[in-house]
């Protein structure tokens, strides 16, 4: 799912607000710098998801017989292949 730029910015503000409320958390950079880093991380994760989605769809399309999108078999293969590709490509989140 692709998020709009506004939604990503809103999430970065929410995360920074949460970080400000945590007593056990200290940061030494300017809040604007941290928020920009959060935006970069979210954007990078969305790009990675799009790349993984394209890989998974190509894998399913390369099957010997056609598997219609939306079928239960397609859904099972998509989840399985997506998890495999996430394990190979994910940088920030496991």
C-alpha positions as CSV (number, residue, x, y, z in Angstrom):
1,X,0.0,0.0,0.0
2,X,1.4,3.3,-1.0
3,X,1.1,6.2,1.4
4,X,0.8,9.8,0.3
5,X,3.6,12.3,1.1
6,X,1.2,14.0,3.5
7,X,0.5,10.7,5.3
8,X,4.2,9.9,5.6
9,X,4.9,13.4,7.0
10,X,2.1,13.0,9.5
11,X,3.5,9.6,10.6
12,X,6.9,11.2,11.1
13,X,5.4,13.9,13.3
14,X,3.5,11.2,15.3
15,X,6.6,9.2,15.8
16,X,8.7,12.2,16.9
17,X,5.9,13.2,19.3
18,X,6.0,9.7,20.8
19,X,9.7,9.9,21.1
20,X,9.4,13.3,22.9
21,X,7.1,11.7,25.5
22,X,9.4,8.8,26.3
23,X,11.5,9.5,29.3
24,X,13.9,6.6,28.6
25,X,14.7,7.9,25.1
26,X,17.2,10.6,24.5
27,X,18.2,12.0,21.1
28,X,20.9,14.6,20.4
29,X,20.0,15.7,16.9
30,X,17.6,18.5,16.0
31,X,14.0,17.3,15.9
32,X,13.7,18.3,12.2
33,X,16.7,16.1,11.3
34,X,15.2,13.2,13.2
35,X,11.9,13.7,11.5
36,X,13.5,13.8,8.1
37,X,15.3,10.6,8.8
38,X,12.0,9.0,9.8
39,X,10.5,10.1,6.5
40,X,13.5,8.6,4.6
41,X,13.1,5.3,6.4
42,X,9.4,5.1,5.7
43,X,9.9,6.1,2.1
44,X,12.6,3.5,1.7
45,X,10.5,0.8,3.2
46,X,7.6,1.6,0.8
47,X,10.0,1.4,-2.2
48,X,11.3,-1.9,-0.9
49,X,7.7,-3.2,-0.6
50,X,7.0,-2.1,-4.2
51,X,10.1,-3.9,-5.4
52,X,9.3,-7.1,-3.5
53,X,5.7,-7.0,-4.8
54,X,6.9,-6.8,-8.4
55,X,9.3,-9.7,-7.8
56,X,6.6,-11.8,-6.2
57,X,4.1,-11.1,-9.0
58,X,6.7,-12.1,-11.6
59,X,7.4,-15.3,-9.7
60,X,3.7,-16.2,-9.6
61,X,3.3,-15.3,-13.3
62,X,6.3,-17.6,-14.2
63,X,4.5,-20.7,-12.9
64,X,3.9,-23.5,-15.5
65,X,0.2,-23.0,-15.4
66,X,-1.6,-19.7,-15.1
67,X,-2.8,-18.9,-11.6
68,X,-5.6,-16.2,-11.6
69,X,-5.0,-13.3,-9.3
70,X,-7.5,-13.2,-6.4
71,X,-7.8,-17.0,-6.3
72,X,-7.0,-18.7,-3.0
73,X,-4.0,-20.4,-4.6
74,X,-2.6,-17.0,-5.8
75,X,-3.1,-15.5,-2.3
76,X,-1.2,-18.4,-0.6
77,X,1.6,-18.2,-3.1
78,X,1.8,-14.4,-2.8
79,X,2.1,-14.6,1.0
80,X,4.7,-17.3,0.8
81,X,6.8,-15.7,-1.8
82,X,6.4,-12.2,-0.2
83,X,7.7,-13.6,3.1
84,X,10.7,-15.2,1.3
85,X,11.6,-12.0,-0.5
86,X,11.2,-9.9,2.6
87,X,13.7,-12.2,4.4
88,X,16.2,-11.6,1.5
89,X,15.7,-7.8,1.1
90,X,14.5,-6.2,4.2
91,X,16.9,-3.8,5.8
92,X,15.2,-2.0,8.7
93,X,12.5,-4.4,9.8
94,X,12.8,-8.2,10.1
